[in-house]
Amino acid sequence: MNRLLQGDVGAGKAPVLAATAFALLVIEGGFQAVLMAPTDILARRNTSKRSPKHYGLSA
């Protein structure tokens, strides 16, 4: 099942993504989640705040 989360700037997409990815990886187990960002700066910001190590997971 593929999903695309779309919304305006500041609408709260990143926290929804983090919670969903966490649920897929930990609760369901065996699933994968992908975060795509339009710029390198945004990708670094998102991954530094939401790394698997933050949740006690291995990358």
PDBQT receptor file of N, H, CA, C and O in Angstrom, charges set to zero:
ATOM      1  N   MET A   1       0.843  -1.157   0.000  1.00  0.00    +0.000 N 
ATOM      2  CA  MET A   1       0.000   0.000   0.000  1.00  0.00    +0.000 C 
ATOM      3  C   MET A   1       0.899   1.234   0.000  1.00  0.00    +0.000 C 
ATOM      4  O   MET A   1       1.756   1.376   0.873  1.00  0.00    +0.000 OA
ATOM      5  N   ASN A   2       0.714   2.108  -0.952  1.00  0.00    +0.000 N 
ATOM      6  H   ASN A   2       0.018   1.992  -1.661  1.00  0.00    +0.000 HD
ATOM      7  CA  ASN A   2       1.489   3.339  -1.054  1.00  0.00    +0.000 C 
ATOM      8  C   ASN A   2       0.620   4.519  -0.656  1.00  0.00    +0.000 C 
ATOM      9  O   ASN A   2      -0.569   4.571  -0.971  1.00  0.00    +0.000 OA
ATOM     10  N   ARG A   3       1.233   5.461   0.037  1.00  0.00    +0.000 N 
ATOM     11  H   ARG A   3       2.199   5.418   0.292  1.00  0.00    +0.000 HD
ATOM     12  CA  ARG A   3       0.515   6.661   0.459  1.00  0.00    +0.000 C 
ATOM     13  C   ARG A   3       1.384   7.879   0.198  1.00  0.00    +0.000 C 
ATOM     14  O   ARG A   3       2.611   7.800   0.266  1.00  0.00    +0.000 OA
ATOM     15  N   LEU A   4       0.747   9.010  -0.102  1.00  0.00    +0.000 N 
ATOM     16  H   LEU A   4      -0.249   9.075  -0.158  1.00  0.00    +0.000 HD
ATOM     17  CA  LEU A   4       1.425  10.287  -0.294  1.00  0.00    +0.000 C 
ATOM     18  C   LEU A   4       0.776  11.292   0.635  1.00  0.00    +0.000 C 
ATOM     19  O   LEU A   4      -0.438  11.497   0.593  1.00  0.00    +0.000 OA
ATOM     20  N   LEU A   5       1.590  11.922   1.478  1.00  0.00    +0.000 N 
ATOM     21  H   LEU A   5       2.576  11.756   1.512  1.00  0.00    +0.000 HD
ATOM     22  CA  LEU A   5       1.096  12.944   2.398  1.00  0.00    +0.000 C 
ATOM     23  C   LEU A   5       1.420  14.308   1.812  1.00  0.00    +0.000 C 
ATOM     24  O   LEU A   5       2.586  14.628   1.580  1.00  0.00    +0.000 OA
ATOM     25  N   GLN A   6       0.401  15.101   1.577  1.00  0.00    +0.000 N 
ATOM     26  H   GLN A   6      -0.545  14.841   1.765  1.00  0.00    +0.000 HD
ATOM     27  CA  GLN A   6       0.573  16.400   0.934  1.00  0.00    +0.000 C 
ATOM     28  C   GLN A   6      -0.157  17.456   1.753  1.00  0.00    +0.000 C 
ATOM     29  O   GLN A   6      -1.249  17.208   2.265  1.00  0.00    +0.000 OA
ATOM     30  N   GLY A   7       0.449  18.640   1.876  1.00  0.00    +0.000 N 
ATOM     31  H   GLY A   7       1.336  18.842   1.460  1.00  0.00    +0.000 HD
ATOM     32  CA  GLY A   7      -0.207  19.718   2.608  1.00  0.00    +0.000 C 
ATOM     33  C   GLY A   7       0.583  21.007   2.505  1.00  0.00    +0.000 C 
ATOM     34  O   GLY A   7       1.716  21.017   2.023  1.00  0.00    +0.000 OA
ATOM     35  N   ASP A   8      -0.015  22.086   2.957  1.00  0.00    +0.000 N 
ATOM     36  H   ASP A   8      -0.935  22.078   3.349  1.00  0.00    +0.000 HD
ATOM     37  CA  ASP A   8       0.631  23.392   2.932  1.00  0.00    +0.000 C 
ATOM     38  C   ASP A   8       1.801  23.447   3.910  1.00  0.00    +0.000 C 
ATOM     39  O   ASP A   8       1.922  22.614   4.809  1.00  0.00    +0.000 OA
ATOM     40  N   VAL A   9       2.653  24.442   3.713  1.00  0.00    +0.000 N 
ATOM     41  H   VAL A   9       2.554  25.119   2.983  1.00  0.00    +0.000 HD
ATOM     42  CA  VAL A   9       3.780  24.667   4.615  1.00  0.00    +0.000 C 
ATOM     43  C   VAL A   9       3.241  24.952   6.011  1.00  0.00    +0.000 C 
ATOM     44  O   VAL A   9       2.340  25.772   6.188  1.00  0.00    +0.000 OA
ATOM     45  N   GLY A  10       3.801  24.264   6.993  1.00  0.00    +0.000 N 
ATOM     46  H   GLY A  10       4.533  23.598   6.849  1.00  0.00    +0.000 HD
ATOM     47  CA  GLY A  10       3.379  24.479   8.370  1.00  0.00    +0.000 C 
ATOM     48  C   GLY A  10       2.119  23.741   8.770  1.00  0.00    +0.000 C 
ATOM     49  O   GLY A  10       1.572  23.988   9.844  1.00  0.00    +0.000 OA
ATOM     50  N   ALA A  11       1.650  22.837   7.923  1.00  0.00    +0.000 N 
ATOM     51  H   ALA A  11       2.094  22.635   7.050  1.00  0.00    +0.000 HD
ATOM     52  CA  ALA A  11       0.409  22.114   8.216  1.00  0.00    +0.000 C 
ATOM     53  C   ALA A  11       0.612  20.942   9.173  1.00  0.00    +0.000 C 
ATOM     54  O   ALA A  11      -0.366  20.369   9.654  1.00  0.00    +0.000 OA
ATOM     55  N   GLY A  12       1.862  20.576   9.456  1.00  0.00    +0.000 N 
ATOM     56  H   GLY A  12       2.656  21.042   9.065  1.00  0.00    +0.000 HD
ATOM     57  CA  GLY A  12       2.126  19.481  10.381  1.00  0.00    +0.000 C 
ATOM     58  C   GLY A  12       2.337  18.140   9.719  1.00  0.00    +0.000 C 
ATOM     59  O   GLY A  12       2.005  17.104  10.294  1.00  0.00    +0.000 OA
ATOM     60  N   LYS A  13       2.892  18.144   8.506  1.00  0.00    +0.000 N 
ATOM     61  H   LYS A  13       3.162  18.986   8.039  1.00  0.00    +0.000 HD
ATOM     62  CA  LYS A  13       3.131  16.884   7.790  1.00  0.00    +0.000 C 
ATOM     63  C   LYS A  13       4.247  16.069   8.441  1.00  0.00    +0.000 C 
ATOM     64  O   LYS A  13       4.140  14.846   8.539  1.00  0.00    +0.000 OA
ATOM     65  N   ALA A  14       5.310  16.727   8.885  1.00  0.00    +0.000 N 
ATOM     66  H   ALA A  14       5.397  17.720   8.805  1.00  0.00    +0.000 HD
ATOM     67  CA  ALA A  14       6.467  16.020   9.439  1.00  0.00    +0.000 C 
ATOM     68  C   ALA A  14       6.122  15.228  10.699  1.00  0.00    +0.000 C 
ATOM     69  O   ALA A  14       6.530  14.070  10.794  1.00  0.00    +0.000 OA
ATOM     70  N   PRO A  15       5.400  15.778  11.666  1.00  0.00    +0.000 N 
ATOM     71  CA  PRO A  15       5.030  14.966  12.832  1.00  0.00    +0.000 C 
ATOM     72  C   PRO A  15       4.139  13.771  12.480  1.00  0.00    +0.000 C 
ATOM     73  O   PRO A  15       4.257  12.707  13.086  1.00  0.00    +0.000 OA
ATOM     74  N   VAL A  16       3.264  13.947  11.514  1.00  0.00    +0.000 N 
ATOM     75  H   VAL A  16       3.168  14.812  11.021  1.00  0.00    +0.000 HD
ATOM     76  CA  VAL A  16       2.417  12.833  11.065  1.00  0.00    +0.000 C 
ATOM     77  C   VAL A  16       3.288  11.746  10.449  1.00  0.00    +0.000 C 
ATOM     78  O   VAL A  16       3.085  10.560  10.711  1.00  0.00    +0.000 OA
ATOM     79  N   LEU A  17       4.252  12.144   9.636  1.00  0.00    +0.000 N 
ATOM     80  H   LEU A  17       4.417  13.107   9.424  1.00  0.00    +0.000 HD
ATOM     81  CA  LEU A  17       5.169  11.188   9.027  1.00  0.00    +0.000 C 
ATOM     82  C   LEU A  17       5.976  10.450  10.083  1.00  0.00    +0.000 C 
ATOM     83  O   LEU A  17       6.127   9.231  10.010  1.00  0.00    +0.000 OA
ATOM     84  N   ALA A  18       6.491  11.173  11.057  1.00  0.00    +0.000 N 
ATOM     85  H   ALA A  18       6.368  12.164  11.117  1.00  0.00    +0.000 HD
ATOM     86  CA  ALA A  18       7.296  10.547  12.105  1.00  0.00    +0.000 C 
ATOM     87  C   ALA A  18       6.482   9.524  12.888  1.00  0.00    +0.000 C 
ATOM     88  O   ALA A  18       6.963   8.422  13.150  1.00  0.00    +0.000 OA
ATOM     89  N   ALA A  19       5.274   9.869  13.257  1.00  0.00    +0.000 N 
ATOM     90  H   ALA A  19       4.883  10.764  13.044  1.00  0.00    +0.000 HD
ATOM     91  CA  ALA A  19       4.423   8.944  14.008  1.00  0.00    +0.000 C 
ATOM     92  C   ALA A  19       4.060   7.721  13.180  1.00  0.00    +0.000 C 
ATOM     93  O   ALA A  19       4.039   6.603  13.696  1.00  0.00    +0.000 OA
ATOM     94  N   THR A  20       3.776   7.926  11.905  1.00  0.00    +0.000 N 
ATOM     95  H   THR A  20       3.793   8.834  11.486  1.00  0.00    +0.000 HD
ATOM     96  CA  THR A  20       3.425   6.817  11.020  1.00  0.00    +0.000 C 
ATOM     97  C   THR A  20       4.612   5.895  10.793  1.00  0.00    +0.000 C 
ATOM     98  O   THR A  20       4.477   4.673  10.864  1.00  0.00    +0.000 OA
ATOM     99  N   ALA A  21       5.773   6.477  10.522  1.00  0.00    +0.000 N 
ATOM    100  H   ALA A  21       5.883   7.469  10.465  1.00  0.00    +0.000 HD
ATOM    101  CA  ALA A  21       6.978   5.666  10.309  1.00  0.00    +0.000 C 
ATOM    102  C   ALA A  21       7.314   4.880  11.565  1.00  0.00    +0.000 C 
ATOM    103  O   ALA A  21       7.672   3.705  11.485  1.00  0.00    +0.000 OA
ATOM    104  N   PHE A  22       7.204   5.511  12.711  1.00  0.00    +0.000 N 
ATOM    105  H   PHE A  22       6.914   6.466  12.776  1.00  0.00    +0.000 HD
ATOM    106  CA  PHE A  22       7.472   4.836  13.977  1.00  0.00    +0.000 C 
ATOM    107  C   PHE A  22       6.522   3.657  14.166  1.00  0.00    +0.000 C 
ATOM    108  O   PHE A  22       6.946   2.573  14.568  1.00  0.00    +0.000 OA
ATOM    109  N   ALA A  23       5.248   3.865  13.879  1.00  0.00    +0.000 N 
ATOM    110  H   ALA A  23       4.904   4.746  13.553  1.00  0.00    +0.000 HD
ATOM    111  CA  ALA A  23       4.268   2.788  14.021  1.00  0.00    +0.000 C 
ATOM    112  C   ALA A  23       4.552   1.641  13.059  1.00  0.00    +0.000 C 
ATOM    113  O   ALA A  23       4.449   0.475  13.437  1.00  0.00    +0.000 OA
ATOM    114  N   LEU A  24       4.910   1.963  11.822  1.00  0.00    +0.000 N 
ATOM    115  H   LEU A  24       4.994   2.911  11.515  1.00  0.00    +0.000 HD
ATOM    116  CA  LEU A  24       5.202   0.916  10.840  1.00  0.00    +0.000 C 
ATOM    117  C   LEU A  24       6.423   0.106  11.226  1.00  0.00    +0.000 C 
ATOM    118  O   LEU A  24       6.435  -1.117  11.081  1.00  0.00    +0.000 OA
ATOM    119  N   LEU A  25       7.459   0.786  11.721  1.00  0.00    +0.000 N 
ATOM    120  H   LEU A  25       7.449   1.779  11.839  1.00  0.00    +0.000 HD
ATOM    121  CA  LEU A  25       8.709   0.105  12.034  1.00  0.00    +0.000 C 
ATOM    122  C   LEU A  25       8.640  -0.682  13.332  1.00  0.00    +0.000 C 
ATOM    123  O   LEU A  25       9.161  -1.795  13.407  1.00  0.00    +0.000 OA
ATOM    124  N   VAL A  26       8.011  -0.128  14.344  1.00  0.00    +0.000 N 
ATOM    125  H   VAL A  26       7.587   0.776  14.283  1.00  0.00    +0.000 HD
ATOM    126  CA  VAL A  26       8.041  -0.741  15.668  1.00  0.00    +0.000 C 
ATOM    127  C   VAL A  26       6.807  -1.594  15.952  1.00  0.00    +0.000 C 
ATOM    128  O   VAL A  26       6.927  -2.758  16.333  1.00  0.00    +0.000 OA
ATOM    129  N   ILE A  27       5.642  -1.022  15.769  1.00  0.00    +0.000 N 
ATOM    130  H   ILE A  27       5.544  -0.076  15.460  1.00  0.00    +0.000 HD
ATOM    131  CA  ILE A  27       4.418  -1.724  16.157  1.00  0.00    +0.000 C 
ATOM    132  C   ILE A  27       4.091  -2.849  15.183  1.00  0.00    +0.000 C 
ATOM    133  O   ILE A  27       3.856  -3.983  15.600  1.00  0.00    +0.000 OA
ATOM    134  N   GLU A  28       4.076  -2.546  13.905  1.00  0.00    +0.000 N 
ATOM    135  H   GLU A  28       4.267  -1.624  13.567  1.00  0.00    +0.000 HD
ATOM    136  CA  GLU A  28       3.734  -3.552  12.903  1.00  0.00    +0.000 C 
ATOM    137  C   GLU A  28       4.907  -4.480  12.621  1.00  0.00    +0.000 C 
ATOM    138  O   GLU A  28       4.707  -5.676  12.412  1.00  0.00    +0.000 OA
ATOM    139  N   GLY A  29       6.122  -3.953  12.612  1.00  0.00    +0.000 N 
ATOM    140  H   GLY A  29       6.284  -2.981  12.781  1.00  0.00    +0.000 HD
ATOM    141  CA  GLY A  29       7.317  -4.748  12.379  1.00  0.00    +0.000 C 
ATOM    142  C   GLY A  29       7.438  -5.208  10.937  1.00  0.00    +0.000 C 
ATOM    143  O   GLY A  29       6.462  -5.651  10.332  1.00  0.00    +0.000 OA
ATOM    144  N   GLY A  30       8.630  -5.102  10.398  1.00  0.00    +0.000 N 
ATOM    145  H   GLY A  30       9.423  -4.742  10.889  1.00  0.00    +0.000 HD
ATOM    146  CA  GLY A  30       8.898  -5.593   9.059  1.00  0.00    +0.000 C 
ATOM    147  C   GLY A  30       8.516  -4.667   7.924  1.00  0.00    +0.000 C 
ATOM    148  O   GLY A  30       8.739  -5.007   6.762  1.00  0.00    +0.000 OA
ATOM    149  N   PHE A  31       7.955  -3.525   8.216  1.00  0.00    +0.000 N 
ATOM    150  H   PHE A  31       7.774  -3.249   9.160  1.00  0.00    +0.000 HD
ATOM    151  CA  PHE A  31       7.586  -2.575   7.172  1.00  0.00    +0.000 C 
ATOM    152  C   PHE A  31       8.684  -1.536   6.991  1.00  0.00    +0.000 C 
ATOM    153  O   PHE A  31       9.570  -1.407   7.836  1.00  0.00    +0.000 OA
ATOM    154  N   GLN A  32       8.623  -0.806   5.903  1.00  0.00    +0.000 N 
ATOM    155  H   GLN A  32       7.903  -0.911   5.217  1.00  0.00    +0.000 HD
ATOM    156  CA  GLN A  32       9.596   0.236   5.614  1.00  0.00    +0.000 C 
ATOM    157  C   GLN A  32       8.872   1.558   5.412  1.00  0.00    +0.000 C 
ATOM    158  O   GLN A  32       7.710   1.596   5.008  1.00  0.00    +0.000 OA
ATOM    159  N   ALA A  33       9.582   2.635   5.699  1.00  0.00    +0.000 N 
ATOM    160  H   ALA A  33      10.526   2.605   6.027  1.00  0.00    +0.000 HD
ATOM    161  CA  ALA A  33       9.044   3.977   5.472  1.00  0.00    +0.000 C 
ATOM    162  C   ALA A  33      10.125   4.813   4.804  1.00  0.00    +0.000 C 
ATOM    163  O   ALA A  33      11.309   4.668   5.110  1.00  0.00    +0.000 OA
ATOM    164  N   VAL A  34       9.720   5.680   3.898  1.00  0.00    +0.000 N 
ATOM    165  H   VAL A  34       8.758   5.798   3.650  1.00  0.00    +0.000 HD
ATOM    166  CA  VAL A  34      10.666   6.522   3.162  1.00  0.00    +0.000 C 
ATOM    167  C   VAL A  34      10.259   7.978   3.316  1.00  0.00    +0.000 C 
ATOM    168  O   VAL A  34       9.085   8.325   3.183  1.00  0.00    +0.000 OA
ATOM    169  N   LEU A  35      11.239   8.821   3.597  1.00  0.00    +0.000 N 
ATOM    170  H   LEU A  35      12.192   8.538   3.705  1.00  0.00    +0.000 HD
ATOM    171  CA  LEU A  35      11.021  10.260   3.668  1.00  0.00    +0.000 C 
ATOM    172  C   LEU A  35      11.778  10.898   2.516  1.00  0.00    +0.000 C 
ATOM    173  O   LEU A  35      12.989  10.724   2.383  1.00  0.00    +0.000 OA
ATOM    174  N   MET A  36      11.058  11.635   1.688  1.00  0.00    +0.000 N 
ATOM    175  H   MET A  36      10.074  11.776   1.795  1.00  0.00    +0.000 HD
ATOM    176  CA  MET A  36      11.693  12.349   0.574  1.00  0.00    +0.000 C 
ATOM    177  C   MET A  36      11.598  13.841   0.845  1.00  0.00    +0.000 C 
ATOM    178  O   MET A  36      10.557  14.340   1.272  1.00  0.00    +0.000 OA
ATOM    179  N   ALA A  37      12.694  14.553   0.594  1.00  0.00    +0.000 N 
ATOM    180  H   ALA A  37      13.541  14.148   0.248  1.00  0.00    +0.000 HD
ATOM    181  CA  ALA A  37      12.726  16.000   0.811  1.00  0.00    +0.000 C 
ATOM    182  C   ALA A  37      13.252  16.677  -0.450  1.00  0.00    +0.000 C 
ATOM    183  O   ALA A  37      14.115  16.123  -1.131  1.00  0.00    +0.000 OA
ATOM    184  N   PRO A  38      12.745  17.867  -0.770  1.00  0.00    +0.000 N 
ATOM    185  CA  PRO A  38      13.150  18.548  -1.999  1.00  0.00    +0.000 C 
ATOM    186  C   PRO A  38      14.549  19.159  -1.953  1.00  0.00    +0.000 C 
ATOM    187  O   PRO A  38      15.137  19.430  -3.000  1.00  0.00    +0.000 OA
ATOM    188  N   THR A  39      15.087  19.378  -0.757  1.00  0.00    +0.000 N 
ATOM    189  H   THR A  39      14.609  19.158   0.094  1.00  0.00    +0.000 HD
ATOM    190  CA  THR A  39      16.427  19.967  -0.648  1.00  0.00    +0.000 C 
ATOM    191  C   THR A  39      17.262  19.188   0.352  1.00  0.00    +0.000 C 
ATOM    192  O   THR A  39      16.731  18.509   1.231  1.00  0.00    +0.000 OA
ATOM    193  N   ASP A  40      18.572  19.295   0.207  1.00  0.00    +0.000 N 
ATOM    194  H   ASP A  40      19.003  19.846  -0.507  1.00  0.00    +0.000 HD
ATOM    195  CA  ASP A  40      19.495  18.633   1.119  1.00  0.00    +0.000 C 
ATOM    196  C   ASP A  40      19.348  19.191   2.535  1.00  0.00    +0.000 C 
ATOM    197  O   ASP A  40      19.410  18.444   3.511  1.00  0.00    +0.000 OA
ATOM    198  N   ILE A  41      19.157  20.481   2.640  1.00  0.00    +0.000 N 
ATOM    199  H   ILE A  41      19.107  21.089   1.847  1.00  0.00    +0.000 HD
ATOM    200  CA  ILE A  41      19.021  21.110   3.956  1.00  0.00    +0.000 C 
ATOM    201  C   ILE A  41      17.790  20.575   4.690  1.00  0.00    +0.000 C 
ATOM    202  O   ILE A  41      17.862  20.249   5.875  1.00  0.00    +0.000 OA
ATOM    203  N   LEU A  42      16.685  20.490   3.995  1.00  0.00    +0.000 N 
ATOM    204  H   LEU A  42      16.627  20.755   3.032  1.00  0.00    +0.000 HD
ATOM    205  CA  LEU A  42      15.462  19.975   4.613  1.00  0.00    +0.000 C 
ATOM    206  C   LEU A  42      15.610  18.498   4.976  1.00  0.00    +0.000 C 
ATOM    207  O   LEU A  42      15.132  18.072   6.027  1.00  0.00    +0.000 OA
ATOM    208  N   ALA A  43      16.254  17.729   4.136  1.00  0.00    +0.000 N 
ATOM    209  H   ALA A  43      16.643  18.076   3.283  1.00  0.00    +0.000 HD
ATOM    210  CA  ALA A  43      16.471  16.310   4.433  1.00  0.00    +0.000 C 
ATOM    211  C   ALA A  43      17.323  16.138   5.683  1.00  0.00    +0.000 C 
ATOM    212  O   ALA A  43      17.025  15.295   6.529  1.00  0.00    +0.000 OA
ATOM    213  N   ARG A  44      18.376  16.930   5.802  1.00  0.00    +0.000 N 
ATOM    214  H   ARG A  44      18.618  17.614   5.114  1.00  0.00    +0.000 HD
ATOM    215  CA  ARG A  44      19.231  16.843   6.997  1.00  0.00    +0.000 C 
ATOM    216  C   ARG A  44      18.466  17.251   8.253  1.00  0.00    +0.000 C 
ATOM    217  O   ARG A  44      18.612  16.621   9.301  1.00  0.00    +0.000 OA
ATOM    218  N   ARG A  45      17.660  18.290   8.154  1.00  0.00    +0.000 N 
ATOM    219  H   ARG A  45      17.541  18.802   7.303  1.00  0.00    +0.000 HD
ATOM    220  CA  ARG A  45      16.886  18.746   9.309  1.00  0.00    +0.000 C 
ATOM    221  C   ARG A  45      15.894  17.674   9.747  1.00  0.00    +0.000 C 
ATOM    222  O   ARG A  45      15.756  17.408  10.941  1.00  0.00    +0.000 OA
ATOM    223  N   ASN A  46      15.216  17.067   8.805  1.00  0.00    +0.000 N 
ATOM    224  H   ASN A  46      15.328  17.283   7.835  1.00  0.00    +0.000 HD
ATOM    225  CA  ASN A  46      14.234  16.039   9.148  1.00  0.00    +0.000 C 
ATOM    226  C   ASN A  46      14.886  14.809   9.755  1.00  0.00    +0.000 C 
ATOM    227  O   ASN A  46      14.374  14.262  10.732  1.00  0.00    +0.000 OA
ATOM    228  N   THR A  47      16.002  14.362   9.200  1.00  0.00    +0.000 N 
ATOM    229  H   THR A  47      16.418  14.806   8.406  1.00  0.00    +0.000 HD
ATOM    230  CA  THR A  47      16.632  13.149   9.717  1.00  0.00    +0.000 C 
ATOM    231  C   THR A  47      17.345  13.388  11.032  1.00  0.00    +0.000 C 
ATOM    232  O   THR A  47      17.444  12.470  11.846  1.00  0.00    +0.000 OA
ATOM    233  N   SER A  48      17.843  14.588  11.265  1.00  0.00    +0.000 N 
ATOM    234  H   SER A  48      17.762  15.334  10.604  1.00  0.00    +0.000 HD
ATOM    235  CA  SER A  48      18.520  14.841  12.541  1.00  0.00    +0.000 C 
ATOM    236  C   SER A  48      17.521  14.871  13.692  1.00  0.00    +0.000 C 
ATOM    237  O   SER A  48      17.860  14.493  14.814  1.00  0.00    +0.000 OA
ATOM    238  N   LYS A  49      16.309  15.310  13.430  1.00  0.00    +0.000 N 
ATOM    239  H   LYS A  49      16.033  15.616  12.519  1.00  0.00    +0.000 HD
ATOM    240  CA  LYS A  49      15.293  15.383  14.481  1.00  0.00    +0.000 C 
ATOM    241  C   LYS A  49      14.534  14.076  14.651  1.00  0.00    +0.000 C 
ATOM    242  O   LYS A  49      13.922  13.853  15.695  1.00  0.00    +0.000 OA
ATOM    243  N   ARG A  50      14.561  13.221  13.658  1.00  0.00    +0.000 N 
ATOM    244  H   ARG A  50      15.057  13.403  12.809  1.00  0.00    +0.000 HD
ATOM    245  CA  ARG A  50      13.761  12.000  13.700  1.00  0.00    +0.000 C 
ATOM    246  C   ARG A  50      14.583  10.778  13.312  1.00  0.00    +0.000 C 
ATOM    247  O   ARG A  50      14.173   9.996  12.454  1.00  0.00    +0.000 OA
ATOM    248  N   SER A  51      15.729  10.615  13.934  1.00  0.00    +0.000 N 
ATOM    249  H   SER A  51      16.063  11.250  14.630  1.00  0.00    +0.000 HD
ATOM    250  CA  SER A  51      16.575   9.483  13.581  1.00  0.00    +0.000 C 
ATOM    251  C   SER A  51      16.086   8.222  14.301  1.00  0.00    +0.000 C 
ATOM    252  O   SER A  51      15.472   8.309  15.364  1.00  0.00    +0.000 OA
ATOM    253  N   PRO A  52      16.357   7.061  13.723  1.00  0.00    +0.000 N 
ATOM    254  CA  PRO A  52      15.967   5.810  14.389  1.00  0.00    +0.000 C 
ATOM    255  C   PRO A  52      16.614   5.667  15.766  1.00  0.00    +0.000 C 
ATOM    256  O   PRO A  52      16.029   5.065  16.666  1.00  0.00    +0.000 OA
ATOM    257  N   LYS A  53      17.819   6.218  15.931  1.00  0.00    +0.000 N 
ATOM    258  H   LYS A  53      18.294   6.706  15.200  1.00  0.00    +0.000 HD
ATOM    259  CA  LYS A  53      18.494   6.134  17.229  1.00  0.00    +0.000 C 
ATOM    260  C   LYS A  53      17.701   6.870  18.305  1.00  0.00    +0.000 C 
ATOM    261  O   LYS A  53      17.741   6.490  19.475  1.00  0.00    +0.000 OA
ATOM    262  N   HIS A  54      16.988   7.911  17.919  1.00  0.00    +0.000 N 
ATOM    263  H   HIS A  54      16.955   8.220  16.969  1.00  0.00    +0.000 HD
ATOM    264  CA  HIS A  54      16.164   8.663  18.868  1.00  0.00    +0.000 C 
ATOM    265  C   HIS A  54      15.088   7.765  19.473  1.00  0.00    +0.000 C 
ATOM    266  O   HIS A  54      14.691   7.960  20.622  1.00  0.00    +0.000 OA
ATOM    267  N   TYR A  55      14.622   6.799  18.719  1.00  0.00    +0.000 N 
ATOM    268  H   TYR A  55      14.945   6.640  17.786  1.00  0.00    +0.000 HD
ATOM    269  CA  TYR A  55      13.581   5.885  19.190  1.00  0.00    +0.000 C 
ATOM    270  C   TYR A  55      14.154   4.547  19.669  1.00  0.00    +0.000 C 
ATOM    271  O   TYR A  55      13.402   3.616  19.958  1.00  0.00    +0.000 OA
ATOM    272  N   GLY A  56      15.479   4.455  19.752  1.00  0.00    +0.000 N 
ATOM    273  H   GLY A  56      16.089   5.212  19.517  1.00  0.00    +0.000 HD
ATOM    274  CA  GLY A  56      16.098   3.220  20.195  1.00  0.00    +0.000 C 
ATOM    275  C   GLY A  56      16.122   2.139  19.131  1.00  0.00    +0.000 C 
ATOM    276  O   GLY A  56      16.174   0.952  19.453  1.00  0.00    +0.000 OA
ATOM    277  N   LEU A  57      16.085   2.539  17.857  1.00  0.00    +0.000 N 
ATOM    278  H   LEU A  57      16.043   3.504  17.596  1.00  0.00    +0.000 HD
ATOM    279  CA  LEU A  57      16.095   1.588  16.744  1.00  0.00    +0.000 C 
ATOM    280  C   LEU A  57      17.428   1.649  16.018  1.00  0.00    +0.000 C 
ATOM    281  O   LEU A  57      18.161   2.630  16.141  1.00  0.00    +0.000 OA
ATOM    282  N   SER A  58      17.742   0.609  15.266  1.00  0.00    +0.000 N 
ATOM    283  H   SER A  58      17.146  -0.188  15.167  1.00  0.00    +0.000 HD
ATOM    284  CA  SER A  58      18.934   0.640  14.423  1.00  0.00    +0.000 C 
ATOM    285  C   SER A  58      18.526   1.033  13.014  1.00  0.00    +0.000 C 
ATOM    286  O   SER A  58      17.435   0.697  12.553  1.00  0.00    +0.000 OA
ATOM    287  N   ALA A  59      19.416   1.749  12.334  1.00  0.00    +0.000 N 
ATOM    288  H   ALA A  59      20.302   2.022  12.708  1.00  0.00    +0.000 HD
ATOM    289  CA  ALA A  59      19.105   2.224  10.975  1.00  0.00    +0.000 C 
ATOM    290  C   ALA A  59      19.321   1.126   9.978  1.00  0.00    +0.000 C 
ATOM    291  O   ALA A  59      19.113   1.330   8.782  1.00  0.00    +0.000 OA
TER     292      ALA A  59
